[in-house]
């Protein structure tokens, strides 16, 4: 399958058609991802994101232009990080870890639900091909965002998770300081060179195949399909 960038140059009509399927999924997935961070922080005592209008599923509150562009072109991207003030937390390291995990958890749950709806439509209601494409794109995109955001590179959630778990002394502080300073550059280099896609695609496809197998097995047990 051509990457979004290759498709743009060699098959612009196909790229635009794919974008019509994928853009709604991108906006919804990013919005719920960032809302989950903000909501988790709020429930743990930090009102910062809510007060800044980030505890919402309105995509306009969360879009990062570069992250959205790379998501369209390379199928991996990010939104504006939700602001978090750990001074409000009773257990700062533990609570920050929960907030960091909330976004990818939201994407995983959305993926599981959307694949369930996809199979229901596929085997019971005879929904048209456009509807099936929309749900499958939404499923695939949420899995991609979940896996991508677990990378330990700023501004991704994985960097916050790694700091909560492994920031313990001067050596680790130097490593994370370097990543915080150059994280965006590292990500863009990995994206534009294709290294990230080579690393991530097998993992994402493996998870997608696993969830597909689980649902197909479940529907077979129920005698559907």
Order of alpha helices (4+ residues) and beta strands (2+ residues): alpha-alpha-alpha-alpha-alpha-alpha-alpha-alpha-alpha
